[in-house]
């Protein structure tokens, strides 16, 4: 028997947590976030000096982080200035803390 696709509605917090987790699901994006956390802002060129990657690859990772709302980009021709979106960073921090605060002791897997 074939299963039918059903639409599952998730709470907004669940969708936000998944979006943040997906954006942080690549080591390069984690390195970019760590780099940005040590700077007030940076440009793509700064990241090219920091990471041994092509400009197009770095731009794709920046796009993923920006779409997830973890960073902001301000166009200052001919460059784009990037920084951490502090409001969404705090939101992500709260959501991850709540998620990892789930009590598993009574339901632990004994395999």
N, C-alpha and C positions, 0 to 999 in steps of 0.2 A: 504494500500500500504506500502510495506516495504522500508525503507530508505537504500540506499546503502552507504557503507563506502567510503568516499573520502579522499584522502591524502591532508592534509592541510600543506602548507609550511609556517613556521613562520620565522620572522626575527631572526637573531642570538641573538639579545638583548632580545627578548621575550622568547626564549628558555632558555637563561641564567638566566633571572629573575625567571622563573618558577622552574628551577633547584635549585636556591638559596632558594626560598620560600618553596619548598618541604623539603629541608634539614633542614630548620628552623621551620618546622611544628610540632615539638614535644617539649614539655617543657624541657625534659632532654637534648636535643641538645642545647637549648638556655642556660641552666645552664652550660653546658660544654663550650660553647663559652664565656660566662661571666667569668667563672673560668680561661680559657686560656687568656683572656684579662688582667687579673691581674697578670699573670705569664709570664716569658719569654718562658717557655716550661713546659710540664708535661709528666708523664708516666701514663699508665693505672692504676697502683697501687695508684698514687696520687689521681686519680678520684675515686677509690674505697674507699679511706679514706674520700672523700668529699661527695660522693653520696651513699645512702644506696641501691646499686644495685649490682647484680652479675657481675663478670668480663666479662662474655659472653655478657651480656646486654650492658655494657659500650662499649665493643669492637664493637658491632653492630652499636651503635650510632656514634662512632668514624669513622667507615667505611662509613656510610652515609654522614657525614660531609666531609670526605676526598674525596669521589667520586664526591661530588658537588664542590670540589675545595676550600672550605672555610678553611680547615686546611691542614697542611702538616705533614707527618710522616717520621721520619728518623730512620732506623733500626740500633740500637746500641746493639748488642746481649748482654744479653738475653732480652733487653727491646726495646720498640719503643718510641722515643721522639716525642711528638706532639706540634705543635705551630700553631697559626693562619697564614694562607696564606695572608699576608698583601696586595699583589697585587690584589688578587681576592676579598678580603674584601672591598677594596676601590671601585672595580668595582661593587660589590653588592650594596654598599652604594649609588653610583651614579644611578644605575638602579632603586632602590627602591625610591630614591628621585624624579627621573623623573616620575615614575609611580604615586606616591602620590601627585605630583604637578599638576595632571589633574584638570582643572577648571570645577567644577560641578555646579556652581551657576546658569548658564543659562539653565542647563538641570536637575535641581534637581527634585527628585521624590516627589510629593505632596500627598502621601497616608496618 
